[in-house]
Amino acid sequence: MSSPIIAALSAFGRRRQCPRCGHRQTVPVTVADQTVQCRKCGEPIPVPKESPPKSSKPPKSSKPPK
């Protein structure tokens, strides 16, 4: 179960990890498809475009069950 604070942060930002030092930081969704600097070491961190949420259900098969 996630805390309400984590849920609120995820609504406004995305967690990214620095490829150089491993520092994790929340970046705003408004910087999607851009690069931000790591607050710890200054390494550029790419922020990919927002992807649609993945469903936890398996895809439906078009074949009828046997």
N, CA, C and O atoms as CSV, one atom per row, in Angstrom:
chain,resi,resn,atom,element,x,y,z
A,1,MET,N,N,0.852,-1.181,0.000
A,1,MET,CA,C,0.000,0.000,0.000
A,1,MET,C,C,0.893,1.238,0.000
A,1,MET,O,O,1.807,1.337,0.820
A,2,SER,N,N,0.643,2.182,-0.908
A,2,SER,CA,C,1.470,3.375,-0.973
A,2,SER,C,C,0.863,4.477,-0.106
A,2,SER,O,O,-0.339,4.504,0.154
A,3,SER,N,N,1.724,5.369,0.323
A,3,SER,CA,C,1.248,6.448,1.182
A,3,SER,C,C,0.575,7.521,0.341
A,3,SER,O,O,0.811,7.592,-0.865
A,4,PRO,N,N,-0.260,8.358,0.953
A,4,PRO,CA,C,-0.927,9.436,0.207
A,4,PRO,C,C,0.080,10.433,-0.365
A,4,PRO,O,O,-0.162,11.023,-1.418
A,5,ILE,N,N,1.192,10.622,0.312
A,5,ILE,CA,C,2.218,11.559,-0.178
A,5,ILE,C,C,2.829,11.036,-1.470
A,5,ILE,O,O,2.994,11.792,-2.428
A,6,ILE,N,N,3.163,9.759,-1.507
A,6,ILE,CA,C,3.737,9.158,-2.720
A,6,ILE,C,C,2.722,9.229,-3.858
A,6,ILE,O,O,3.088,9.532,-4.993
A,7,ALA,N,N,1.468,8.956,-3.569
A,7,ALA,CA,C,0.429,9.004,-4.600
A,7,ALA,C,C,0.287,10.421,-5.157
A,7,ALA,O,O,0.113,10.599,-6.362
A,8,ALA,N,N,0.359,11.418,-4.290
A,8,ALA,CA,C,0.253,12.806,-4.744
A,8,ALA,C,C,1.454,13.196,-5.598
A,8,ALA,O,O,1.298,13.876,-6.612
A,9,LEU,N,N,2.640,12.774,-5.202
A,9,LEU,CA,C,3.832,13.090,-5.987
A,9,LEU,C,C,3.774,12.443,-7.359
A,9,LEU,O,O,4.161,13.064,-8.350
A,10,SER,N,N,3.302,11.219,-7.435
A,10,SER,CA,C,3.262,10.535,-8.719
A,10,SER,C,C,2.254,11.181,-9.659
A,10,SER,O,O,2.383,11.049,-10.876
A,11,ALA,N,N,1.255,11.876,-9.126
A,11,ALA,CA,C,0.284,12.556,-9.974
A,11,ALA,C,C,0.894,13.781,-10.637
A,11,ALA,O,O,0.456,14.177,-11.717
A,12,PHE,N,N,1.898,14.390,-10.012
A,12,PHE,CA,C,2.486,15.618,-10.538
A,12,PHE,C,C,3.894,15.426,-11.073
A,12,PHE,O,O,4.415,16.307,-11.757
A,13,GLY,N,N,4.515,14.311,-10.783
A,13,GLY,CA,C,5.877,14.094,-11.229
A,13,GLY,C,C,6.175,12.628,-11.418
A,13,GLY,O,O,5.374,11.758,-11.077
A,14,ARG,N,N,7.352,12.373,-11.975
A,14,ARG,CA,C,7.766,10.994,-12.226
A,14,ARG,C,C,9.120,10.776,-11.579
A,14,ARG,O,O,9.981,11.655,-11.603
A,15,ARG,N,N,9.298,9.609,-11.006
A,15,ARG,CA,C,10.565,9.268,-10.379
A,15,ARG,C,C,11.545,8.829,-11.454
A,15,ARG,O,O,11.232,7.957,-12.264
A,16,ARG,N,N,12.718,9.422,-11.465
A,16,ARG,CA,C,13.771,9.064,-12.404
A,16,ARG,C,C,15.031,8.790,-11.607
A,16,ARG,O,O,15.236,9.372,-10.542
A,17,GLN,N,N,15.880,7.905,-12.119
A,17,GLN,CA,C,17.128,7.557,-11.447
A,17,GLN,C,C,18.290,7.989,-12.326
A,17,GLN,O,O,18.295,7.754,-13.534
A,18,CYS,N,N,19.274,8.625,-11.702
A,18,CYS,CA,C,20.457,9.084,-12.418
A,18,CYS,C,C,21.266,7.878,-12.884
A,18,CYS,O,O,21.544,6.981,-12.088
A,19,PRO,N,N,21.653,7.841,-14.170
A,19,PRO,CA,C,22.439,6.710,-14.663
A,19,PRO,C,C,23.871,6.699,-14.132
A,19,PRO,O,O,24.546,5.671,-14.187
A,20,ARG,N,N,24.331,7.827,-13.625
A,20,ARG,CA,C,25.709,7.934,-13.138
A,20,ARG,C,C,25.842,7.604,-11.655
A,20,ARG,O,O,26.637,6.742,-11.277
A,21,CYS,N,N,25.063,8.290,-10.809
A,21,CYS,CA,C,25.239,8.123,-9.362
A,21,CYS,C,C,24.112,7.329,-8.698
A,21,CYS,O,O,24.238,6.936,-7.538
A,22,GLY,N,N,23.000,7.084,-9.429
A,22,GLY,CA,C,21.908,6.307,-8.867
A,22,GLY,C,C,20.921,7.111,-8.041
A,22,GLY,O,O,19.949,6.554,-7.529
A,23,HIS,N,N,21.152,8.423,-7.899
A,23,HIS,CA,C,20.243,9.270,-7.119
A,23,HIS,C,C,18.864,9.286,-7.774
A,23,HIS,O,O,18.750,9.435,-8.991
A,24,ARG,N,N,17.811,9.132,-6.957
A,24,ARG,CA,C,16.446,9.159,-7.462
A,24,ARG,C,C,15.819,10.496,-7.123
A,24,ARG,O,O,15.956,11.004,-6.010
A,25,GLN,N,N,15.131,11.055,-8.101
A,25,GLN,CA,C,14.462,12.328,-7.880
A,25,GLN,C,C,13.162,12.363,-8.659
A,25,GLN,O,O,12.998,11.642,-9.643
A,26,THR,N,N,12.245,13.197,-8.218
A,26,THR,CA,C,10.972,13.356,-8.897
A,26,THR,C,C,11.091,14.530,-9.851
A,26,THR,O,O,11.501,15.623,-9.460
A,27,VAL,N,N,10.730,14.294,-11.107
A,27,VAL,CA,C,10.758,15.364,-12.097
A,27,VAL,C,C,9.330,15.633,-12.549
A,27,VAL,O,O,8.524,14.705,-12.623
A,28,PRO,N,N,9.002,16.886,-12.854
A,28,PRO,CA,C,7.636,17.208,-13.262
A,28,PRO,C,C,7.275,16.557,-14.593
A,28,PRO,O,O,8.144,16.362,-15.444
A,29,VAL,N,N,6.017,16.224,-14.777
A,29,VAL,CA,C,5.575,15.623,-16.032
A,29,VAL,C,C,5.663,16.630,-17.172
A,29,VAL,O,O,5.619,16.245,-18.340
A,30,THR,N,N,5.786,17.901,-16.850
A,30,THR,CA,C,5.868,18.938,-17.884
A,30,THR,C,C,7.197,18.899,-18.630
A,30,THR,O,O,7.325,19.529,-19.680
A,31,VAL,N,N,8.188,18.177,-18.116
A,31,VAL,CA,C,9.486,18.091,-18.788
A,31,VAL,C,C,9.635,16.785,-19.563
A,31,VAL,O,O,10.753,16.386,-19.891
A,32,ALA,N,N,8.525,16.119,-19.857
A,32,ALA,CA,C,8.573,14.876,-20.621
A,32,ALA,C,C,9.208,15.127,-21.976
A,32,ALA,O,O,8.985,16.166,-22.598
A,33,ASP,N,N,9.995,14.169,-22.424
A,33,ASP,CA,C,10.711,14.234,-23.702
A,33,ASP,C,C,11.808,15.314,-23.684
A,33,ASP,O,O,12.173,15.855,-24.727
A,34,GLN,N,N,12.322,15.614,-22.496
A,34,GLN,CA,C,13.419,16.562,-22.337
A,34,GLN,C,C,14.486,15.919,-21.453
A,34,GLN,O,O,14.391,14.739,-21.113
A,35,THR,N,N,15.490,16.690,-21.088
A,35,THR,CA,C,16.553,16.210,-20.207
A,35,THR,C,C,16.643,17.141,-19.005
A,35,THR,O,O,16.565,18.361,-19.152
A,36,VAL,N,N,16.808,16.569,-17.818
A,36,VAL,CA,C,17.005,17.348,-16.594
A,36,VAL,C,C,18.355,16.973,-16.006
A,36,VAL,O,O,18.918,15.932,-16.345
A,37,GLN,N,N,18.877,17.827,-15.120
A,37,GLN,CA,C,20.152,17.534,-14.472
A,37,GLN,C,C,19.913,16.860,-13.133
A,37,GLN,O,O,18.987,17.210,-12.401
A,38,CYS,N,N,20.769,15.879,-12.823
A,38,CYS,CA,C,20.724,15.238,-11.516
A,38,CYS,C,C,21.066,16.279,-10.465
A,38,CYS,O,O,22.020,17.039,-10.632
A,39,ARG,N,N,20.300,16.324,-9.385
A,39,ARG,CA,C,20.536,17.303,-8.326
A,39,ARG,C,C,21.768,16.970,-7.495
A,39,ARG,O,O,22.290,17.820,-6.773
A,40,LYS,N,N,22.225,15.731,-7.602
A,40,LYS,CA,C,23.375,15.312,-6.796
A,40,LYS,C,C,24.700,15.470,-7.548
A,40,LYS,O,O,25.650,16.044,-7.016
A,41,CYS,N,N,24.767,14.949,-8.812
A,41,CYS,CA,C,26.047,14.961,-9.523
A,41,CYS,C,C,26.040,15.818,-10.785
A,41,CYS,O,O,27.102,16.072,-11.353
A,42,GLY,N,N,24.866,16.272,-11.239
A,42,GLY,CA,C,24.794,17.127,-12.418
A,42,GLY,C,C,24.694,16.384,-13.742
A,42,GLY,O,O,24.637,17.017,-14.797
A,43,GLU,N,N,24.670,15.061,-13.710
A,43,GLU,CA,C,24.565,14.254,-14.935
A,43,GLU,C,C,23.207,14.488,-15.593
A,43,GLU,O,O,22.195,14.555,-14.895
A,44,PRO,N,N,23.164,14.615,-16.921
A,44,PRO,CA,C,21.867,14.747,-17.593
A,44,PRO,C,C,21.042,13.464,-17.470
A,44,PRO,O,O,21.555,12.362,-17.662
A,45,ILE,N,N,19.765,13.624,-17.150
A,45,ILE,CA,C,18.853,12.488,-17.023
A,45,ILE,C,C,17.765,12.667,-18.066
A,45,ILE,O,O,17.005,13.634,-17.998
A,46,PRO,N,N,17.669,11.750,-19.038
A,46,PRO,CA,C,16.592,11.863,-20.024
A,46,PRO,C,C,15.244,11.528,-19.398
A,46,PRO,O,O,15.133,10.597,-18.599
A,47,VAL,N,N,14.231,12.288,-19.763
A,47,VAL,CA,C,12.871,12.043,-19.267
A,47,VAL,C,C,12.024,11.681,-20.481
A,47,VAL,O,O,11.696,12.553,-21.286
A,48,PRO,N,N,11.662,10.398,-20.625
A,48,PRO,CA,C,10.885,9.980,-21.796
A,48,PRO,C,C,9.470,10.524,-21.764
A,48,PRO,O,O,8.985,10.979,-20.728
A,49,LYS,N,N,8.811,10.471,-22.925
A,49,LYS,CA,C,7.410,10.884,-23.000
A,49,LYS,C,C,6.572,9.997,-22.106
A,49,LYS,O,O,6.929,8.852,-21.830
A,50,GLU,N,N,5.467,10.533,-21.662
A,50,GLU,CA,C,4.540,9.778,-20.814
A,50,GLU,C,C,3.974,8.619,-21.614
A,50,GLU,O,O,3.463,8.809,-22.718
A,51,SER,N,N,4.064,7.429,-21.062
A,51,SER,CA,C,3.499,6.270,-21.734
A,51,SER,C,C,2.169,5.925,-21.082
A,51,SER,O,O,1.975,6.196,-19.897
A,52,PRO,N,N,1.253,5.334,-21.837
A,52,PRO,CA,C,-0.031,4.969,-21.240
A,52,PRO,C,C,0.154,3.924,-20.156
A,52,PRO,O,O,1.057,3.093,-20.257
A,53,PRO,N,N,-0.676,3.941,-19.123
A,53,PRO,CA,C,-0.535,2.963,-18.047
A,53,PRO,C,C,-0.724,1.540,-18.566
A,53,PRO,O,O,-1.592,1.279,-19.399
A,54,LYS,N,N,0.098,0.633,-18.062
A,54,LYS,CA,C,0.009,-0.757,-18.469
A,54,LYS,C,C,-1.071,-1.448,-17.657
A,54,LYS,O,O,-1.206,-1.223,-16.454
A,55,SER,N,N,-1.826,-2.281,-18.323
A,55,SER,CA,C,-2.888,-3.022,-17.659
A,55,SER,C,C,-2.290,-4.237,-16.967
A,55,SER,O,O,-1.374,-4.868,-17.494
A,56,SER,N,N,-2.800,-4.563,-15.803
A,56,SER,CA,C,-2.311,-5.738,-15.088
A,56,SER,C,C,-2.994,-7.013,-15.583
A,56,SER,O,O,-2.585,-8.120,-15.234
A,57,LYS,N,N,-4.038,-6.848,-16.399
A,57,LYS,CA,C,-4.754,-8.003,-16.935
A,57,LYS,C,C,-4.067,-8.473,-18.217
A,57,LYS,O,O,-3.566,-7.652,-18.985
A,58,PRO,N,N,-4.039,-9.781,-18.456
A,58,PRO,CA,C,-3.469,-10.270,-19.714
A,58,PRO,C,C,-4.368,-9.888,-20.882
A,58,PRO,O,O,-5.578,-9.751,-20.703
A,59,PRO,N,N,-3.802,-9.714,-22.074
A,59,PRO,CA,C,-4.636,-9.345,-23.223
A,59,PRO,C,C,-5.612,-10.467,-23.567
A,59,PRO,O,O,-5.309,-11.648,-23.393
A,60,LYS,N,N,-6.775,-10.082,-24.051
A,60,LYS,CA,C,-7.793,-11.067,-24.428
A,60,LYS,C,C,-7.373,-11.757,-25.713
A,60,LYS,O,O,-6.876,-11.123,-26.643
A,61,SER,N,N,-7.577,-13.045,-25.748
A,61,SER,CA,C,-7.248,-13.822,-26.925
A,61,SER,C,C,-8.417,-13.764,-27.900
A,61,SER,O,O,-9.580,-13.777,-27.495
A,62,SER,N,N,-8.097,-13.700,-29.185
A,62,SER,CA,C,-9.155,-13.691,-30.176
A,62,SER,C,C,-9.615,-15.114,-30.514
A,62,SER,O,O,-10.619,-15.301,-31.203
A,63,LYS,N,N,-8.875,-16.111,-30.026
A,63,LYS,CA,C,-9.239,-17.496,-30.274
A,63,LYS,C,C,-10.245,-17.968,-29.213
A,63,LYS,O,O,-10.092,-17.661,-28.031
A,64,PRO,N,N,-11.278,-18.717,-29.642
A,64,PRO,CA,C,-12.223,-19.238,-28.653
A,64,PRO,C,C,-11.565,-20.363,-27.844
A,64,PRO,O,O,-10.719,-21.083,-28.374
A,65,PRO,N,N,-11.939,-20.523,-26.577
A,65,PRO,CA,C,-11.371,-21.607,-25.764
A,65,PRO,C,C,-11.786,-22.962,-26.295
A,65,PRO,O,O,-12.890,-23.118,-26.816
A,66,LYS,N,N,-10.912,-23.938,-26.169
A,66,LYS,CA,C,-11.202,-25.299,-26.658
A,66,LYS,C,C,-11.801,-26.139,-25.566
A,66,LYS,O,O,-12.111,-27.309,-25.787
